[in-house]
Amino acid sequence: MIYCGNLQSIAVVSLLLFLSCTTILAAVRVVTLDELQTKNGKDSNEMWLSILGEVYDVSEGKQYYGEGSPYNIFLGRDASASFVTGNFTEAGAKQSLLELDPPVKLTQLDDWKKFYEDSDKYHFVGVLEGDLYDKDGKPTDEMTKVQERIAEGRAERERKKAETDRKIKERKEKDAAKKEAEKVGEL
């Protein structure tokens, strides 16, 4: 009897989790490219950009994103690649994320996305229907590939950091041993 009760509890909890996730997914606004393109600071006072398919209202950063400013290229489009390539041209804005190499560049892009996520100044609007999210706001196969490459890049970055930390530790140990040998030689 207790076993059945536990199964019922698990079923209820699972159903509640499913319903809450479905509600959360349904609550995400899906922005079309046509709508995003109107939020360029020219056609309206609103300024939106998309990074990794997530749309943010950056209207409070007019000095950075407004007409004639350095980051104006980001408005009204998803110019994700430009965040890490520094190519602020039309061609740079249209570069495919899967062309970015090495994958570490995608981790830098993910870091930029986190900047917008964590910002009190800029606000999440929704997801952009297109290459990375479908019309229902669900991640596409391309987004899955991008996320996999971000994970590869993070692993590579961690591997390089561990290697650098190991070399630093070895150098410090060698320097300490040398100092110790010099001390012994002075006695």
Secondary structure, 3 states (H helix, E strand, C coil): CHHHHHHHHHHHHHHHHHHHHHHHHHHCCEECHHHHHHCECCCCCCEEEEECCEEEECHHHHHHHCCCCCCHHHECCECHHHHHHCCCCHHHHCCCHHHCCCCHHHHHHHHHHHHHHHCCCCEEEEEEECCCECCCCCECHHHHHHHHHHHHHHHHHHHHHHHHHHHHHHHHHHHHHHHHHHHHHHC
